[in-house]
Amino acid sequence: MPSAALTLLLPSLYSASGANGPRHFMPQRKSKTTPTSNEADCSGNPAPASILRVGPAGWSYPDWAGYVYPSRRAKGFHEATYLAEFFDTIEINTSFYQPLRPDHAAPWIDLVAANPRFVFSAKLWQRFTHDIRSTTSGSAAADERAVRAGFDVLRAAKRLGAVLLQFPFSFHRTSESVAYLSAVLKRFADYPLVVEVRHGSWDSRETLELLHTSGAAFCNIDQPIIGRSLAPSAQATSPVGYVRLHGRRYDTWFTDDATIPSHERYNYLYTAEELAPWVARVRKVTERARETFVVTNNHFQGKSVVNALQLISILKGSKVKVPEPLRRQYPELEAIADSPPAEPTLFPLGRGSKDVMK
C-alpha cells in the first residue's frame, strides 16, 4: 500500500517571499479563477496548500538490482509499481531518447494506479533540445506529433505533472538561442513545461521573464560548478516548481575519458550537510509554486533513491517507508525508516558507516 505521506502539503507562504524569496524576483501571475495562495477564496475558505513531490529520475537501471529492487523478483514485478509505493513522482528518462510510445504509456497508468497521488514528469525528446537544426526543418511537425502521442495518453489520465526541456551546457544564451527557446515554448505551451539550462549565461532577469511570460517553470539544479556552470538557485516562474539534483562528481562531469563508465557521472551520494541548503531552497520554491517537483538524478546503485527518501523525511519531519534491499545497502537509512527491518540483522545497522542523517 503506498505511503500516504509522500505528497507533502506545505502551507502557502507567497506573501512571505520578501527577503527569503528567490534571488531574482518574479511577479506572480494571478489566475482569473484561483486566488493567490496567501488569500482566501470568495467563499472565505483558505487557499489550498502547495503540493511537493520528491522522486528519482528514471527506474530502469541494471545496477539497481539488489540495491533498490529485490534480487529475485516475484512474477508480475514492475519497477514503476514498486517505486510508486515510496514516491509520488518519477521522472521519465526514456522520452528523452525517443518519443514515448502510446502503447508504452498506457500500461504505466495502470502500474501506478495504487497510488492516486502519483504523477509522472517526463523529459522532452532530445531532438528539440539537442538538435536544433533538425527541429527547424520540415520534419518538425511530424516530430511534434510523435512526442504528443505518448504525452497525451498520460495527460488524459491526469498522470502527467510536468514536461522537462533539458538543454545541454553548450546551449548558451544568445539572441538565436533565446528565439529558439521561445519557439519551442510556444510549440508545446499546452503542457506544464519546465526548462533546464546549465550554462551561467542564462542567469539573468530576462531569462526568468521569458519563462514567466511563457508560463514555463525554471529548473533549479545542483551540478558540479565548473567554469560558467549555472549556480544553485530557488526560482519559481510558473505554478510548477522544479528542482533537479545531479550529484557533484567534478572528476567525471565533463570527462572525455572513454575508459570511465558513463554511470560514474552520477555516482554520488549527498551528505546531510549538502542536502540542507537544498531543503531551504525547496521550501522557498514551494512558497511561489502550486506544485513542486524535486528529482534526484544521482542514480548509480540507487543513491538517488536514498537521497530522495532523506529529503522526504526532512521536509515531512517524520520517518518514511524504505525499500528493504536499499536499507541493507545503505544502513544510514535505518535512522529514517518507519518500521524495523523485515529480517533481523546479526549486527546493528549503521555500525561502521557514516550516518548522513545525523
VOGU-3710 file (C-alpha; in Angstrom, 3 decimals, decimal comma):
1> mpsaaltlll> 0,000/0,000/0,000  1,505/3,382/-0,938  2,762/5,575/1,853  0,212/8,312/2,419  2,778/10,930/3,272  4,828/11,165/0,111  2,836/14,023/-1,334  3,768/16,770/1,080  1,269/19,522/1,682  3,015/22,694/2,696
11> pslysasgan> 1,375/25,883/3,934  1,292/28,585/1,284  3,722/31,379/2,028  3,628/33,524/-1,113  3,211/36,716/0,886  6,317/35,921/2,902  8,672/35,760/-0,085  10,386/39,094/0,593  13,936/38,676/1,794  13,554/34,897/1,778
21> gprhfmpqrk> 12,418/34,756/-1,819  14,342/33,725/-4,916  17,399/35,687/-5,915  15,571/37,222/-8,877  12,109/38,477/-8,034  9,391/37,334/-10,422  5,843/38,668/-10,062  3,164/36,063/-9,776  0,534/35,921/-12,469  -2,881/35,856/-10,863
31> skttptsnea> -5,366/33,359/-12,178  -8,790/34,635/-13,064  -10,343/31,741/-11,209  -7,852/30,908/-8,478  -6,874/33,348/-5,720  -3,220/33,913/-4,934  -2,070/31,466/-2,334  -1,934/33,897/0,571  -5,578/34,822/0,104  -8,844/33,071/0,841
41> dcsgnpapas> -11,274/32,405/-1,971  -14,586/34,263/-2,272  -16,293/31,699/-0,032  -13,900/32,501/2,790  -12,098/29,140/2,565  -8,297/29,202/2,928  -6,228/28,765/-0,223  -5,083/25,208/-0,997  -1,695/24,059/0,296  1,248/23,722/-2,045
51> ilrvgpagws> 1,985/20,166/-3,202  5,546/18,854/-3,098  6,561/15,680/-4,886  10,002/14,109/-4,461  11,272/11,176/-6,503  14,110/9,741/-8,585  14,922/10,234/-12,253  14,182/7,015/-14,101  13,600/3,482/-12,892  15,271/1,147/-15,396
61> ypdwagyvyp> 18,865/0,720/-14,239  20,592/-2,710/-14,191  22,688/-1,646/-11,194  19,526/-1,158/-9,090  19,050/-4,922/-8,809  19,813/-5,885/-5,229  20,042/-2,207/-4,275  16,640/-0,636/-4,921  14,854/-3,723/-6,222  14,889/-7,267/-4,840
71> srrakgfhea> 17,495/-9,501/-6,447  14,764/-12,070/-7,024  11,592/-10,527/-8,347  8,145/-12,019/-7,975  6,100/-12,783/-11,056  4,500/-9,604/-12,417  7,014/-7,328/-10,693  7,401/-3,907/-12,322  9,766/-1,157/-11,259  7,223/1,667/-11,589
81> tylaeffdti> 4,678/-0,118/-9,405  7,340/-0,771/-6,800  8,602/2,824/-6,718  5,058/4,200/-6,537  4,870/2,616/-3,063  7,548/5,046/-1,883  7,243/8,106/-4,130  4,542/10,252/-5,705  6,570/11,007/-8,821  9,228/9,566/-11,119
91> eintsfyqpl> 10,880/11,453/-13,955  10,628/9,509/-17,219  14,021/9,291/-18,940  13,190/7,190/-21,985  11,169/10,012/-23,551  14,435/11,958/-23,885  15,957/9,388/-26,233  12,889/8,770/-28,359  9,225/9,800/-28,270  7,175/7,976/-25,679
101> rpdhaapwid> 5,013/5,399/-27,424  1,310/5,444/-26,511  1,285/1,665/-26,097  4,044/2,007/-23,507  2,485/4,946/-21,696  -0,957/3,357/-21,310  0,195/0,391/-19,177  2,220/2,721/-16,929  -1,024/4,380/-15,864  -2,286/1,069/-14,534
111> lvaanprfvf> 1,070/0,222/-12,963  0,915/3,234/-10,629  -2,851/3,126/-10,080  -2,491/2,020/-6,450  -1,092/5,459/-5,612  -3,783/8,020/-6,510  -1,382/10,906/-5,797  1,218/9,725/-8,281  2,076/11,722/-11,414  4,961/11,383/-13,837
121> saklwqrfth> 7,222/14,101/-15,067  8,743/13,410/-18,487  11,707/14,703/-20,435  11,080/16,136/-23,885  12,676/14,300/-26,802  16,281/15,459/-27,205  15,659/16,333/-30,829  14,004/19,531/-29,569  16,763/20,381/-27,085  20,000/18,991/-28,517
131> dirsttsgsa> 19,458/19,013/-32,290  18,182/22,481/-33,092  18,800/22,249/-36,827  16,543/19,218/-37,230  13,658/20,886/-35,403  13,726/23,846/-37,762  13,376/21,561/-40,766  10,276/20,182/-42,414  10,204/17,166/-40,082  9,442/19,269/-37,004
141> aaderavrag> 5,672/18,847/-37,282  5,952/15,067/-37,513  8,379/15,018/-34,584  5,945/17,055/-32,532  3,092/14,671/-33,295  5,236/11,739/-32,193  6,062/13,446/-28,905  2,468/14,386/-28,213  1,121/10,907/-28,899  2,680/9,451/-25,751
151> fdvlraakrl> 2,431/12,509/-23,536  -1,263/12,912/-24,284  -2,017/9,414/-23,019  -0,559/10,333/-19,628  -2,168/13,769/-19,643  -5,627/12,376/-20,389  -5,288/10,127/-17,349  -4,125/13,107/-15,233  -0,785/11,400/-14,678  1,484/13,959/-16,392
161> gavllqfpfs> 2,660/16,627/-13,976  5,495/18,258/-15,926  7,441/18,121/-19,195  11,149/18,875/-18,804  13,142/20,559/-21,565  16,723/19,631/-20,649  19,216/21,718/-22,631  22,950/20,926/-22,616  25,755/23,040/-21,164  26,653/24,036/-24,735
171> fhrtsesvay> 23,299/25,828/-25,094  24,415/29,355/-24,227  22,193/32,411/-24,070  22,374/34,283/-27,380  19,765/36,095/-29,432  19,440/32,981/-31,614  19,071/30,557/-28,705  16,539/32,809/-26,986  14,492/32,921/-30,177  14,700/29,147/-30,491
181> lsavlkrfad> 13,685/28,563/-26,879  10,744/30,935/-27,292  9,588/28,986/-30,351  9,780/25,620/-28,569  7,891/27,000/-25,579  5,125/28,183/-27,889  5,051/24,840/-29,714  4,394/22,896/-26,510  2,692/25,632/-24,491  -0,310/23,467/-23,587
191> yplvvevrhg> 1,877/21,262/-21,370  3,247/22,190/-17,915  6,741/22,980/-19,210  9,980/23,153/-17,246  13,232/24,488/-18,721  16,615/23,253/-17,538  19,639/25,220/-18,742  23,120/24,591/-17,388  25,262/27,454/-18,631  25,649/30,559/-16,478
201> swdsretlel> 24,794/32,892/-19,357  21,132/32,114/-18,647  21,391/33,564/-15,145  19,526/36,760/-15,949  16,286/38,552/-15,254  15,474/38,337/-18,972  15,560/34,536/-18,814  13,140/34,460/-15,904  10,839/36,966/-17,588  10,780/34,858/-20,760
211> lhtsgaafcn> 9,820/31,744/-18,827  7,277/33,625/-16,732  5,510/35,164/-19,728  5,593/31,767/-21,486  4,040/30,007/-18,490  7,095/27,766/-18,125  8,988/26,802/-14,976  12,667/27,405/-14,261  14,551/24,248/-13,263  16,802/24,823/-10,252
221> idqpiigrsl> 19,765/22,468/-10,492  22,647/21,174/-8,461  25,623/20,273/-10,635  29,413/20,499/-10,412  30,260/24,198/-10,741  32,927/24,179/-13,431  33,695/27,318/-15,418  30,440/29,090/-16,221  28,140/26,414/-14,871  24,781/27,659/-13,619
231> apsaqatspv> 24,869/28,009/-9,833  22,227/26,743/-7,380  19,031/28,800/-7,182  15,493/28,858/-5,787  13,470/30,272/-8,685  9,786/29,842/-9,482  8,358/31,326/-12,678  5,130/29,340/-13,089  2,630/27,351/-10,991  5,070/24,428/-11,323
241> gyvrlhgrry> 8,288/24,497/-9,316  11,167/22,175/-10,215  14,468/21,111/-8,646  16,966/18,567/-10,019  19,989/17,223/-8,149  22,657/15,690/-10,397  25,392/14,990/-7,854  28,823/16,598/-7,601  31,250/14,376/-9,464  33,658/17,092/-10,541
251> dtwftddati> 36,112/14,490/-11,845  33,679/12,848/-14,288  31,070/15,517/-15,135  32,797/16,736/-18,324  35,266/13,903/-18,820  36,208/12,664/-22,284  37,969/9,592/-20,896  36,400/6,624/-22,693  37,672/4,253/-20,003  35,413/5,813/-17,338
261> psherynyly> 31,934/4,209/-17,319  29,114/6,655/-18,056  27,386/5,841/-14,776  30,301/7,341/-12,841  28,961/10,786/-13,734  26,029/10,090/-11,408  27,824/8,020/-8,766  27,415/10,429/-5,878  25,658/10,348/-2,512  24,749/13,682/-0,924
271> taeelapwva> 25,509/14,147/2,757  23,131/15,777/5,218  25,256/18,910/5,119  24,961/19,064/1,330  21,216/18,450/1,369  20,482/21,130/3,969  20,827/24,174/1,638  18,615/22,423/-0,908  15,941/21,780/1,693  15,872/25,543/2,280
281> rvrkvterar> 15,726/26,247/-1,467  12,916/23,734/-1,987  10,895/25,431/0,714  11,409/28,783/-0,979  10,244/27,366/-4,314  7,100/25,957/-2,690  6,297/29,447/-1,430  5,749/30,519/-5,040  4,640/27,361/-6,855  1,396/25,443/-6,507
291> etfvvtnnhf> 3,117/22,108/-7,228  6,851/21,494/-6,834  8,873/18,549/-8,108  12,225/17,557/-6,619  14,047/14,987/-8,747  17,251/13,207/-7,759  19,383/12,161/-10,737  22,425/10,740/-8,905  21,126/7,327/-9,797  24,075/4,901/-9,658
301> qgksvvnalq> 23,337/1,983/-7,309  20,202/3,696/-6,030  21,858/6,740/-4,477  19,120/8,937/-5,955  16,526/6,884/-4,090  18,476/7,200/-0,840  18,679/10,983/-1,104  15,049/11,309/-2,245  13,869/9,391/0,824  16,065/11,525/3,063
311> lisilkgskv> 14,662/14,715/1,558  11,118/13,497/2,104  11,899/12,652/5,712  13,476/16,060/6,344  10,724/18,029/4,618  7,961/15,992/6,205  9,598/15,900/9,608  8,967/12,203/10,165  10,127/8,758/9,154  9,321/7,149/5,805
321> kvpeplrrqy> 8,847/3,774/4,221  12,184/2,420/2,954  12,789/-0,400/0,426  14,277/-3,411/2,199  17,123/-4,030/-0,292  18,160/-0,382/-0,050  18,287/-0,266/3,745  20,654/-3,253/3,694  22,962/-1,495/1,237  22,735/1,904/2,959
331> peleaiadsp> 22,497/1,367/6,753  22,172/5,142/7,256  18,555/4,796/6,074  17,729/2,989/9,313  17,590/6,394/11,000  14,588/7,452/8,878  12,844/4,086/8,329  9,309/3,964/9,734  9,451/0,244/10,549  12,068/-2,274/11,714
341> paeptlfplg> 13,916/-4,436/9,166  11,948/-7,290/7,649  14,689/-9,664/8,786  16,753/-9,309/11,978  20,375/-8,390/11,413  23,356/-10,056/13,056  24,992/-6,684/13,746  23,338/-3,326/14,497  22,574/-1,399/11,327  24,636/1,696/10,793
351> rgskdvmk> 27,746/0,462/12,661  30,909/1,409/10,826  29,146/3,586/8,237  28,664/7,297/8,039  25,161/8,247/9,068  24,310/11,058/6,656  21,122/11,864/8,531  22,910/12,985/11,723
//
